[in-house]
Amino acid sequence: MKLSWSLPVHLTSFLLLASQSVSEEDFTDICEDYGTDHFYVMNSTGKSDMIENKNAEHTVSCLLYQTDELNCSWSFHRPKKEMVMSLSIRVCNYEELVNSITHKSVERTGSFSLIVKSKSMEHVNLSFNASLQDEWTVYYHSFEKKRLTVLPSPNVSALIKDGHLQISWEIPGMQHPERCYDFQLDMGDQENPKNFTGKLSHTEPNADPSFTYRLRMRTKMSDLCAEYSPWSEWGPIFTLEKANKISPRVIVLIFFGVPMILLPVLLLLRHQRLSKLLFPPIPRPPQKYQYFLEKNDPLSFSCPTPLAKQEEEITEVEDVEPSSDNKNASEG
């Protein structure tokens, strides 16, 4: 896609000078950043132009990770198959050249990785040279550091308060104002991520305490501060469990607390039995002996004297036969 606006003054002057020079390699000596996502193109006929990056014919992208690894990839389809492509890489700190690497032959589609000192780098310039005998075309692209830096993933946390889900997040080592950051919040509910700019918190009304929330976020520089910046990786998932789920702390308390509660109950129920085992009762004397024991008079405590045996009175009855006079009288 061709653009109608004019090129930057410094680059235009350089292109005019380069178009009159014998060697196209002078074009790669430039170490300036123009902050646009377009190719500056110049060929051996002296024609110069700007082409939008990531179109159907030309694509170049670079990412600078937190490990100081610079990873760039490209894809070209317009140059003739017979043309040989070379690549020059310039790592710059403003107009100062920090590092320079040249690959004399690269494929039309490829990539490379390079470890750089990000603290002493402000932009990186890539120059692709497609040449065939006396014909050549140079594709120049500059990447500003903040437009290619992959930010660290945000740390997200949440809680349910007053019936609402309160979500907050932060970026480790945040170096720019809040307005310079775009955020995407994925709540794991198969909806499109929610987008935020320049804020570090969000409240979802009418939260469901019986629902398990799984949250994750990613971020990038906003267009207000750096256009075309890449998204970070999705951060770790923060899980807000259901409110009725027993936490490990509660489980430990139940494990140790229930036996401590049951022990006194069991002791109370077995108190009588334990008392008999530990403190057996003292034998009690019969009721009729308690008086003598309480009187404490050993002489009075004796077996009662048995009553004297009464003499038995015996009456003897004799059988007398009647006399003869009495017998005659009874017969007369």
C-alpha positions, 0 to 999 in steps of 0.5 A, a space after each residue: 500500500 503506497 502512501 501519499 504523504 512526504 517522507 521525513 526530512 532527514 530520510 528524504 535527504 539521505 535517500 536523495 544522496 543515496 540514489 546518487 551514490 554508487 553503492 546502496 550499502 550507504 543506506 544502512 548506515 542510518 541510525 535514526 528512529 522515525 516511529 512509524 510502522 512502515 517500510 522506507 524503500 529505495 531502489 537502484 533507479 533512485 525511486 523512493 517510497 513508503 510501504 505499509 508494514 504487514 501488508 500482503 507482500 511485506 511483513 517484518 515484526 520484532 519483539 524484545 522480551 524481558 530476558 533481553 532477547 530480540 526476536 525478529 521475523 520477516 516475509 517478502 514476496 515481491 522481489 524476483 526469485 533470482 534476487 539475493 537478499 541480505 540483512 543488516 541489523 543496527 541496534 541504536 541508542 538514539 543516533 549512537 550505533 551500539 551493535 551491528 550485524 550483517 547477514 549476507 544471505 537470508 531467505 525471503 521468509 525467516 527469523 533471527 534472535 539476538 541478545 541485546 542490552 536493552 538498557 542501552 538501546 532505544 531502537 533497532 533498524 533493519 535493512 533488507 537488500 534485494 539485489 540482482 546484478 546491477 539492480 537492488 532494492 533496500 527495505 528499511 524499517 525502524 522499531 522503537 524500543 517501547 513499540 517492540 517490548 513485550 511487557 511482563 504479565 500483570 498480577 491480578 487478584 480479586 475478592 467478593 465484597 458487599 456482593 460485588 467482585 472487586 478485581 485489581 492488578 499491577 504490572 511488575 516494574 511499571 515505568 510509565 503512567 497508567 494512561 500508557 497501558 492497555 489491559 485485557 481481562 479474561 474472566 474464563 466465562 467464554 466471553 470476549 475479554 474486557 478492555 481497559 486503558 489507564 486503570 488498575 482496578 475493576 468492579 463486577 456488580 452482583 457477584 455470585 459467591 457460589 461461582 468459581 472465578 478464574 481470572 487472567 490478564 495481559 497488557 501492552 503499551 497504549 496507542 497514546 504512548 506507543 503505537 503498534 506495541 505487542 501484547 504481553 503473554 497471558 498472566 497466571 490464572 487467579 482462582 477465586 474459589 466458591 465461598 462455601 468450599 472448606 478451606 485447608 485451614 478449616 479442615 485442620 481446625 476441624 481435624 484437631 478441634 472435634 476430638 478436643 470437643 468430644 473428649 470432655 463429652 466422653 469423660 463426662 459420660 463416663 464420669 460415674 464409671 471412672 469414679 468407681 474405678 479410680 475411687 471405689 466406694 467404702 463398704 457401709 455397715 448395715 443400718 442396725 450397726 450404724 448406731 453403735 459405730 457412731 457411738 464409738 463404744 466397743 463394749 456396747 457392740 456385742 451380740 445380743 444374749 439369747 433368751 433363757 429357754 423356758 421350762 416346758 410344763 408337761 401334763 400327764 393324763 392317765 387312763 383309769 378303768 371303771 369299778 364293778 359297782 359303777 358298772 352294775 349301776 349302769 346296767 340296772 
